[in-house]
Amino acid sequence: MKTKILRTEEDYNTACERVYELIHSTEDSIEPASPKGEELELLSLLIEKYEQELHRMEAPDPIKAIKFRMDQMHLRQQDIAPLFGGKTRVSEVLHGKRPLTLKMITLLNRYLGIPLESLISGNKEIILEAENKDKLLKISSIHDYLKGSRAAMI
């Protein structure tokens, strides 16, 4: 396969098939500096870039992320209550009756390894008023920073 920038779904599928072939072509490990190793690394980078651009996955809802991690770690609400400040508070958060606080978010990230992006992405209540957003976007450095990013859509 000739290695090239992945621009179509067909290119992407071909690259994925080639990675599969490389991985399963030998019982021995592929050395990074070998021709196969370099091809595998290059294809992996191209596939990752394509997926980030065209198959972007949004972070899950914070409550779903917490419940998912609890399931992975076989935790019960009472196990994580200290991270929330008590059994009642953890129940309120997991049932959507109380928002996560900055302290809760920090502790969930630190002790359960839940990515910060997952814990903060679902808070749709925090918005910038249109007037203030317009003021910010008139500042060229902020406008340039937000241009094309997900934050600009918010």
DOTOR-637412 format. One record per residue: residue number from 0; x, y, z of N, C-alpha, C in turn. Coordinates in Angstrom, 3 decimals, padded with zeros to 6 digits, m for minus. Layout:
// residues N
NODE  resi  nx  ny  nz  cax  cay  caz  cx  cy  cz
NODE  NUM  X  Y  Z  X  Y  Z  X  Y  Z
...
//
This chain:
// residues 154
NODE  resi  nx  ny  nz  cax  cay  caz  cx  cy  cz
NODE  0  000.847  m001.178  000.000  000.000  000.000  000.000  000.890  001.237  000.000
NODE  1  000.556  002.177  m000.845  001.262  003.453  m000.870  000.676  004.322  000.239
NODE  2  001.525  004.763  001.161  001.071  005.566  002.295  000.810  006.997  001.831
NODE  3  m000.377  007.490  002.184  m000.759  008.840  001.789  m001.739  009.403  002.810
NODE  4  m001.999  010.692  002.718  m002.970  011.341  003.598  m004.341  010.702  003.363
NODE  5  m005.053  010.414  004.450  m006.379  009.795  004.339  m007.420  010.892  004.137
NODE  6  m008.049  010.878  002.974  m009.028  011.916  002.655  m010.451  011.372  002.501
NODE  7  m010.566  010.088  002.282  m011.893  009.501  002.076  m012.080  008.322  003.013
NODE  8  m013.306  007.903  003.133  m013.620  006.735  003.955  m012.945  005.487  003.379
NODE  9  m012.837  005.446  002.056  m012.168  004.318  001.394  m010.682  004.288  001.781
NODE  10  m010.024  005.451  001.768  m008.615  005.535  002.192  m008.476  005.063  003.639
NODE  11  m009.387  005.519  004.467  m009.379  005.155  005.889  m009.523  003.645  006.063
NODE  12  m010.499  003.040  005.379  m010.718  001.596  005.493  m009.522  000.803  004.984
NODE  13  m008.918  001.261  003.898  m007.735  000.590  003.350  m006.589  000.639  004.351
NODE  14  m006.388  001.793  004.980  m005.324  001.936  005.977  m005.583  001.029  007.180
NODE  15  m006.834  000.954  007.617  m007.181  000.079  008.753  m006.922  m001.387  008.408
NODE  16  m007.279  m001.775  007.195  m007.029  m003.148  006.758  m005.534  m003.447  006.728
NODE  17  m004.731  m002.483  006.278  m003.280  m002.673  006.221  m002.698  m002.798  007.628
NODE  18  m003.169  m002.009  008.559  m002.709  m002.121  009.945  m003.033  m003.510  010.479
NODE  19  m004.229  m003.984  010.202  m004.637  m005.327  010.633  m003.702  m006.379  010.036
NODE  20  m003.405  m006.251  008.734  m002.495  m007.188  008.069  m001.117  m007.168  008.722
NODE  21  m000.605  m005.981  008.985  000.719  m005.861  009.592  000.761  m006.511  010.973
NODE  22  m000.249  m006.236  011.758  m000.286  m006.768  013.124  m000.368  m008.292  013.124
NODE  23  m001.106  m008.836  012.191  m001.311  m010.283  012.153  m000.377  m011.012  011.191
NODE  24  000.598  m010.317  010.631  001.477  m010.929  009.647  002.582  m011.776  010.273
NODE  25  002.821  m011.606  011.540  003.897  m012.339  012.197  003.525  m012.615  013.645
NODE  26  004.077  m013.699  014.169  003.844  m014.014  015.576  004.802  m013.224  016.463
NODE  27  005.926  m012.797  015.879  006.905  m012.005  016.621  006.437  m010.560  016.683
NODE  28  006.962  m009.836  017.644  006.615  m008.411  017.725  007.320  m007.656  016.597
NODE  29  006.703  m006.584  016.186  007.261  m005.765  015.122  008.178  m004.736  015.769
NODE  30  009.406  m004.703  015.335  010.374  m003.749  015.867  010.055  m002.345  015.349
NODE  31  010.072  m001.329  016.213  009.718  000.030  015.799  010.574  000.586  014.657
NODE  32  011.850  000.261  014.628  012.742  000.819  013.612  012.732  000.022  012.300
NODE  33  012.026  m001.091  012.267  011.974  m001.908  011.056  011.040  m001.264  010.038
NODE  34  011.128  m001.660  008.770  010.205  m001.109  007.765  008.728  m001.326  008.136
NODE  35  008.407  m002.522  008.639  007.025  m002.792  009.057  006.636  m001.915  010.245
NODE  36  007.559  m001.742  011.175  007.294  m000.916  012.349  007.041  000.531  011.977
NODE  37  007.839  001.044  011.071  007.654  002.429  010.637  006.357  002.602  009.853
NODE  38  006.031  001.614  009.013  004.766  001.689  008.264  003.589  001.641  009.226
NODE  39  003.668  000.768  010.217  002.600  000.649  011.207  002.428  001.957  011.983
NODE  40  003.520  002.569  012.399  003.444  003.826  013.143  002.873  004.948  012.280
NODE  41  003.332  005.034  011.052  002.843  006.073  010.144  001.346  005.903  009.867
NODE  42  000.931  004.680  009.579  m000.498  004.430  009.335  m001.334  004.737  010.574
NODE  43  m000.810  004.391  011.726  m001.538  004.668  012.973  m001.739  006.161  013.169
NODE  44  m000.709  006.944  012.877  m000.823  008.399  012.996  m001.831  008.959  011.996
NODE  45  m001.809  008.451  010.779  m002.749  008.913  009.756  m004.186  008.547  010.125
NODE  46  m004.375  007.350  010.634  m005.705  006.900  011.050  m006.207  007.750  012.214
NODE  47  m005.337  008.002  013.185  m005.719  008.827  014.333  m006.127  010.228  013.893
NODE  48  m005.355  010.823  013.012  m005.663  012.166  012.505  m007.012  012.173  011.793
NODE  49  m007.251  011.190  010.948  m008.515  011.105  010.210  m009.686  010.962  011.187
NODE  50  m009.528  010.094  012.179  m010.603  009.874  013.151  m010.882  011.132  013.963
NODE  51  m009.841  011.855  014.344  m010.036  013.082  015.120  m010.784  014.130  014.303
NODE  52  m010.516  014.186  013.022  m011.151  015.191  012.180  m012.561  014.810  011.750
NODE  53  m012.778  013.551  011.442  m014.059  013.169  010.856  m014.937  012.290  011.736
NODE  54  m014.361  011.691  012.724  m015.144  010.817  013.606  m015.031  011.300  015.041
NODE  55  m015.051  012.611  015.208  m014.883  013.207  016.526  m015.974  012.714  017.463
NODE  56  m015.535  012.250  018.607  m016.475  011.781  019.615  m016.594  012.847  020.693
NODE  57  m017.792  013.183  021.007  m018.031  014.154  022.080  m017.872  013.451  023.423
NODE  58  m017.465  014.193  024.397  m017.345  013.652  025.740  m018.745  013.282  026.238
NODE  59  m018.839  012.216  027.022  m020.144  011.804  027.516  m020.698  012.779  028.555
NODE  60  m021.962  012.641  028.829  m022.594  013.382  029.907  m021.851  013.053  031.205
NODE  61  m021.592  014.038  032.063  m020.835  013.787  033.295  m021.417  012.668  034.167
NODE  62  m022.723  012.625  034.299  m023.343  011.588  035.137  m023.112  010.212  034.526
NODE  63  m023.241  010.117  033.207  m022.975  008.840  032.528  m021.512  008.441  032.695
NODE  64  m020.609  009.414  032.637  m019.185  009.124  032.809  m018.913  008.594  034.220
NODE  65  m019.540  009.193  035.218  m019.356  008.739  036.599  m019.909  007.333  036.767
NODE  66  m021.120  007.100  036.267  m021.731  005.770  036.401  m020.931  004.711  035.645
NODE  67  m020.397  005.078  034.492  m019.578  004.150  033.713  m018.338  003.762  034.503
NODE  68  m017.655  004.763  035.105  m016.452  004.480  035.888  m016.798  003.658  037.126
NODE  69  m017.935  003.950  037.745  m018.364  003.165  038.904  m018.543  001.706  038.505
NODE  70  m019.158  001.490  037.352  m019.373  000.136  036.855  m018.034  m000.552  036.571
NODE  71  m017.116  000.161  035.934  m015.804  m000.402  035.625  m015.045  m000.822  036.885
NODE  72  m015.172  m000.002  037.924  m014.412  m000.234  039.147  m015.218  m000.994  040.206
NODE  73  m016.423  m001.418  039.835  m017.312  m002.158  040.746  m017.548  m001.375  042.040
NODE  74  m017.914  m000.109  041.875  m018.149  000.771  043.018  m019.636  001.000  043.225
NODE  75  m020.000  001.208  044.475  m021.371  001.573  044.812  m021.391  003.039  045.197
NODE  76  m022.577  003.599  045.290  m022.699  005.018  045.658  m022.008  005.287  046.991
NODE  77  m022.183  004.400  047.944  m021.585  004.625  049.258  m020.059  004.596  049.192
NODE  78  m019.488  003.897  048.202  m018.036  003.857  048.067  m017.472  005.215  047.655
NODE  79  m018.220  005.942  046.829  m017.706  007.218  046.336  m018.290  008.426  047.074
NODE  80  m019.093  008.169  048.087  m019.712  009.259  048.859  m018.698  010.268  049.394
NODE  81  m017.503  009.840  049.843  m016.539  010.836  050.342  m016.114  011.858  049.280
NODE  82  m016.191  011.493  048.020  m015.821  012.418  046.949  m016.880  013.496  046.741
NODE  83  m018.086  013.239  047.223  m019.216  014.157  047.024  m019.602  014.898  048.300
NODE  84  m019.105  014.412  049.434  m019.460  015.051  050.697  m020.576  014.334  051.418
NODE  85  m020.841  013.103  051.078  m021.840  012.317  051.789  m022.730  011.498  050.867
NODE  86  m023.437  010.537  051.482  m024.299  009.621  050.724  m025.466  010.348  050.056
NODE  87  m026.043  011.300  050.760  m027.179  012.029  050.211  m026.761  012.839  048.997
NODE  88  m025.632  013.502  049.116  m025.160  014.359  048.027  m024.827  013.540  046.781
NODE  89  m024.185  012.382  046.939  m023.862  011.560  045.772  m025.137  011.112  045.076
NODE  90  m026.147  010.781  045.856  m027.432  010.375  045.283  m028.071  011.525  044.516
NODE  91  m028.031  012.715  045.101  m028.609  013.887  044.432  m027.904  014.180  043.110
NODE  92  m026.581  014.079  043.091  m025.821  014.342  041.863  m026.136  013.287  040.809
NODE  93  m026.109  012.025  041.197  m026.331  010.947  040.229  m027.763  010.908  039.697
NODE  94  m028.686  011.563  040.401  m030.068  011.635  039.924  m030.380  012.990  039.283
NODE  95  m029.343  013.799  039.079  m029.509  015.074  038.382  m030.173  016.173  039.180
NODE  96  m030.256  016.004  040.489  m030.920  017.014  041.326  m029.945  018.060  041.860
NODE  97  m028.645  017.790  041.734  m027.622  018.712  042.218  m026.477  018.707  041.210
NODE  98  m025.963  019.881  040.865  m024.845  019.917  039.905  m023.526  019.529  040.574
NODE  99  m022.578  019.115  039.769  m021.237  018.847  040.270  m020.576  020.171  040.647
NODE  100  m019.841  020.162  041.733  m019.077  021.344  042.115  m017.649  021.180  041.601
NODE  101  m016.895  022.249  041.623  m015.504  022.190  041.200  m014.728  021.193  042.062
NODE  102  m015.011  021.162  043.353  m014.332  020.223  044.257  m014.662  018.781  043.870
NODE  103  m015.925  018.489  043.599  m016.327  017.142  043.197  m015.628  016.729  041.904
NODE  104  m015.615  017.642  040.941  m014.986  017.370  039.647  m013.507  017.045  039.839
NODE  105  m012.832  017.844  040.646  m011.404  017.635  040.905  m011.164  016.287  041.577
NODE  106  m011.967  015.965  042.576  m011.794  014.698  043.293  m012.127  013.492  042.407
NODE  107  m013.164  013.591  041.598  m013.514  012.494  040.684  m012.397  012.251  039.673
NODE  108  m011.794  013.328  039.218  m010.670  013.201  038.293  m009.469  012.576  038.993
NODE  109  m009.162  013.055  040.168  m007.972  012.608  040.888  m008.080  011.172  041.395
NODE  110  m009.222  010.791  041.947  m009.336  009.491  042.593  m009.949  008.399  041.709
NODE  111  m010.721  008.792  040.705  m011.314  007.780  039.822  m010.782  007.865  038.399
NODE  112  m010.000  008.900  038.123  m009.404  009.024  036.798  m010.377  009.389  035.701
NODE  113  m011.499  009.977  036.054  m012.466  010.397  035.043  m011.921  011.670  034.389
NODE  114  m011.799  011.688  033.062  m011.245  012.881  032.405  m012.053  014.136  032.724
NODE  115  m011.340  015.224  032.922  m012.000  016.501  033.222  m012.994  016.880  032.135
NODE  116  m012.649  016.605  030.864  m013.533  016.943  029.751  m014.891  016.261  029.891
NODE  117  m014.874  015.041  030.415  m016.125  014.313  030.604  m016.951  014.879  031.745
NODE  118  m016.284  015.416  032.737  m016.991  015.926  033.910  m017.545  017.331  033.714
NODE  119  m016.991  018.087  032.791  m017.467  019.457  032.620  m018.257  019.672  031.340
NODE  120  m018.202  018.758  030.401  m018.808  018.991  029.087  m020.326  019.044  029.109
NODE  121  m020.927  018.377  030.039  m022.373  018.287  030.016  m023.112  019.426  030.680
NODE  122  m022.386  020.368  031.255  m023.057  021.453  031.965  m023.510  022.519  030.974
NODE  123  m024.711  022.353  030.464  m025.265  023.268  029.465  m025.811  024.549  030.090
NODE  124  m025.875  024.577  031.437  m026.415  025.753  032.116  m025.428  026.911  032.130
NODE  125  m024.150  026.611  031.981  m023.140  027.665  032.009  m022.970  028.198  030.593
NODE  126  m023.479  029.387  030.383  m023.382  030.006  029.060  m022.961  031.461  029.230
NODE  127  m022.427  032.004  028.183  m022.041  033.403  028.165  m023.129  034.162  027.436
NODE  128  m023.590  035.230  028.031  m024.651  036.025  027.415  m024.180  036.504  026.048
NODE  129  m025.108  036.634  025.109  m024.790  037.006  023.730  m023.996  038.301  023.652
NODE  130  m024.385  039.288  024.443  m023.700  040.582  024.423  m022.223  040.435  024.823
NODE  131  m021.973  039.659  025.889  m020.600  039.461  026.347  m019.806  038.583  025.374
NODE  132  m020.482  037.621  024.770  m019.823  036.778  023.782  m019.378  037.625  022.592
NODE  133  m020.245  038.522  022.141  m019.896  039.409  021.030  m018.685  040.276  021.380
NODE  134  m018.643  040.780  022.615  m017.503  041.596  023.042  m016.204  040.795  022.971
NODE  135  m016.263  039.561  023.457  m015.070  038.715  023.438  m014.612  038.403  022.022
NODE  136  m015.571  038.116  021.163  m015.223  037.732  019.800  m014.671  038.890  018.978
NODE  137  m014.849  040.111  019.450  m014.270  041.275  018.764  m012.774  041.406  019.048
NODE  138  m012.284  040.692  020.059  m010.855  040.707  020.382  m010.183  039.673  019.482
NODE  139  m009.295  040.140  018.627  m008.744  039.280  017.574  m008.055  038.029  018.113
NODE  140  m007.298  038.133  019.201  m006.589  036.949  019.711  m007.571  035.888  020.216
NODE  141  m008.665  036.316  020.830  m009.677  035.365  021.294  m010.423  034.781  020.098
NODE  142  m010.779  035.633  019.161  m011.475  035.180  017.957  m010.634  034.142  017.213
NODE  143  m009.339  034.430  017.056  m008.443  033.512  016.351  m008.311  032.188  017.095
NODE  144  m008.261  032.263  018.418  m008.138  031.049  019.220  m009.381  030.162  019.070
NODE  145  m010.546  030.771  019.112  m011.792  030.014  019.049  m012.168  029.571  017.633
NODE  146  m011.607  030.211  016.652  m011.944  029.916  015.253  m011.706  028.432  014.960
NODE  147  m012.742  027.755  014.596  m012.635  026.356  014.228  m012.630  025.369  015.394
NODE  148  m012.624  025.866  016.625  m012.613  024.944  017.758  m014.042  024.638  018.193
NODE  149  m014.167  023.601  018.987  m015.484  023.240  019.516  m016.008  024.319  020.437
NODE  150  m015.100  025.018  021.125  m015.524  026.065  022.065  m016.259  027.181  021.367
NODE  151  m015.933  027.432  020.106  m016.569  028.512  019.361  m018.046  028.230  019.123
NODE  152  m018.411  026.968  019.126  m019.808  026.593  018.873  m020.685  026.790  020.090
NODE  153  m020.053  026.925  021.229  m020.802  026.984  022.494  m021.259  028.398  022.758
//
